[in-house]
């Protein structure tokens, strides 16, 4: 559901109280193999859904994976997602460097053939590795030059923990295959993995498999200092919108009868009537 006024567009989305995976990594949460295995399955179903609608997310990473209060994962932040149809390829440099697939850098450097859905599955592999180990397989940062990144992909080998089971290592290797043509990049590919042979995919889809990590319901599960950004840096902060719009309307009484404002008031009234206050204690 969404609506807009003369300044902003408002999007009403599901309430997810578990925080994002980046926050929990920063809190030194240890994600065991069983938990990460379920995350891979749930995210594979999500990517399959996007793929059916020709969408490449292009920014899969712990920061953009939210947990609900039961511990199931949800993809968010579609700011740089793109749509490709048929044999179309994307070619623009988009994403977060440490999670971007080799073909994205290659397309930017030498105008290669472009890239498609496999880039999201590479990012899934990087994310899964990071959740298990606490750091990423390649020492890539936002300031790392692109030619240096490509050189890393050529000469560096990914090191897998000897504590991980062979099935998990084999799955990660297939997700982190540099050639997109050979990479696992569809739900069918993932489901064919021997490591996931025991997965009840219908149960995963219905979210009836209990995650190994459940966020603490008594905590905020985010860093409240990030909320200060809007109040300090935004030129038109939402918490001052009511006064700001009232001032604008007083300058031009005709705006009161503007069809857009009438529609906005109707939308706000609908939200007020139908909004159910969340009870965290339940």
N, C-alpha and C positions, 0 to 999 in steps of 0.2 A: 504494500500500500504506500502511496506517495502523494504529496501535494506540494504546492509552492506559493510563495508570496512574491512581492516585487524584489526581494533581496536574495532569498534562499530557496533551495529545494529540500524538502524534508522527506526522508525515507524511514518508514516504520518497519523494523525487522524483528526477528525472534530474539528474545532475551536469552543470552548465553552467559551464565554467571561463573564459569570455570576458569576464565582468563585464557591467555594465549600460551602456546608452548614455549615461546621465548621467555616469558615471565617465569615459568616453572623451571626452565633450564637455569635461569639466573638465580633461582632459589635453591639450586643444587639438588633438584629432584632427580632421583635415579630411575630411569625408565627401563624396566627389564625387557627381555626379548619377547615375552608373551604379550606385553602391552604394546610394544612397537609393531609386532606382527599384526595385532588387531588394527592399529592405526593405518598400517599399509593397506589392509583390506578395505577399511572404511574409506580411505582416500582414493583407492583404486575405483571404488564404486562412484565416488564423486567425480573423478576425472572422466570416467566412462560416460556419465550423465552429460558433462560439459561437451565431450567429444560428439555425442549424438546431436548436439545443437551447434556443432562446428565452432566451438569456443576453445581458444588456447588461453589459459589463465596468465601465464608468463611470470608469475611471481609467487610460486609455491615456496614457502619457507616457514619456520616455526612461528614467526611473528604474525603470519596470516592464517594460522590454524587455531581456531578457538575451540575450547572445551565447553560442553554444557554441564549442568550440575551433576550429571551421572557419569561424566568422563568420556563421552563420545566426541569425536572430532568433527569440525565443520570448517569449510574453506570460506574465507572472507577476503575483502579488498580486491575488487575487480577493476581498479582504476586503470590498469594498463592491459587488461584482457583485450583480445582481438578475435575477429571472426574470419575464418577461412573456409572456403567451400570447394568441393571437388579436389582437384589437384593443385589448388592455389597454395602459395607459400608466403609466410611473413618474412620480412627482411630487415625491419628496423631494430635498432639496438634497444632492447627493453628488458627490464628485470632488475634483480639485485645480484651484482657481480659474483659473489661466492656461490650462488645457486644456479647460475646461468649455464646452459649446456654449451659444449664446444662449438656446435654449428651456429649458435647465435653470434659468437665472437668472429667466427670465420666469415659469416655473411657480411659483417660490418667491415672486416679488414680487406677482403679481396672480392667483395660482391659475389660470393658463392651462391649456390642454388637456393638459399633461404632455409627456412625451418618450419616445422609444423608441430603436431601434438607431442611427439617424443620429447620435446624440451621440458614439458611438465613432469614427465616420468623420470627424467634425469634429476630434476629438482626434488622429486619425491625421494629418490635414492640418497641424495645429499642430506636431506632432512632426516631420514631414517638413521643414517650413519651418525649424524650429530646427536640425535636423541640417545642412541646407544652408548656413544663414546664420550660425549661432552664437548667434542670439537669436530671440525669438518675435515674431510679427507684431503683437501688441498688448501694450502696457506694463501688464499686469495682474499683480498680486501677491496674496499671501494676505490682506493687510490692505486691499486696494482695496475700497471700499464697493460693494455690488451695484448701486445706482442709477448710480454712476459707470461701472461695467463696461458696463451696458446703454447708457449714453450714448455710450461709446466705439464700440460696435457700430453705433450710429446715424450717427455723424458722421465716424468715422475710416475712411480707406481703407487697405487693405493694400498695402504697397510691395514689389514683386518685383524682384529683382536683374536688371539688364540682361544680366548674364553667363549667366543661366540660359537654356536653350533654350525656345522657345515652347511646345513640348509639355508640358514640366514645369510651366511657369507656368499653362497652361490646366488641367492636372490639379489643381494646388493650388487654383486659383480655384473649381473645382467641388466640391472637398472642403471649402472654407471658405465655401461659400454659406450665408448666414445663415438662409434659409428651409429647414427640414429637408425639405420636400416637393420641393424642387428640387436638393437636395444629392446627390452620389454617395453611396449608402448601401447598396450590395450588391455582391457579387462580379460579378454581371452588368453593373452600372453601370461598375465599374472596368475590366472586360474590354472594354467598348465604347469606351474612350478610345483615340483615334488614337495617342497617345503610347505606348501599351502593345500596339500591334498586332503588334509583332515578338516578343512574349514567348511562350516555350514554357511554358505553364502546367503541363503534366505534369512537365516538368523542374524547375520551381520547387517543385511539390508534393513531388517526390522528393528535393529538396535537392541536385540534381546541377549546379546553376548555381553557379559559384565566385564568392563575394562579393568585392568590391573591397577590403574591409578584413578582415584576419584578425588577431585579438588575438595578442599575444606570448605564446607558451606558457611562456616563462621568467619571466613576471611573475605576480604575484598577481591583477592586474586588479581590485582593489578597495582601498578605504582601510581598513587594519587597525584604525584607531582606532575605527571603528564597532563592532568586535567587543568593545571594552572596555565598551560600554554594559551588556551583560548582567552582566558581572562587577562593575560598580560600582553600577548602579542597580536591578537586579532584586532583589526581596525574596526570591525563591526561585530562585537561579541554578542552572542545570542541572549545573554542575561540582561542586556540593555535594549533589546529589540523593542519591547513594549513601549518604553518611553520614546525611543527613536521614531517609531512608526506613528505614535500619537502626535509627536511634534510635526512630522511631515504632513499628517492629515490636517492639523490645525492651519497649516499654511495654504492648504488647498482643500476647501470643504467639498469640492466636487468629487474628491477621491472616495468619499464615504459611500457614494452610490456606484462606484466603479464595479462592473461585473466581476472582475478578478477578486476584489476584496470581499464581495458578497459570497463568492464561491469559497474563498479561503475561510471565512467565518463559519460557513456550513461544514467544511472539512474539520475545523477545530472543534466544533460542537459535536460532530460525530465521534471524534477521538475521545472527547471528554465523557460522553455517555457510555461508550463501549470499552474504555480503558479499565482494565482490572488491576488494581494495585497488587504487586507481588508480595506475598508473605513468605519471607525467607525462613521463618520458623517451621513451616509445614514440611 
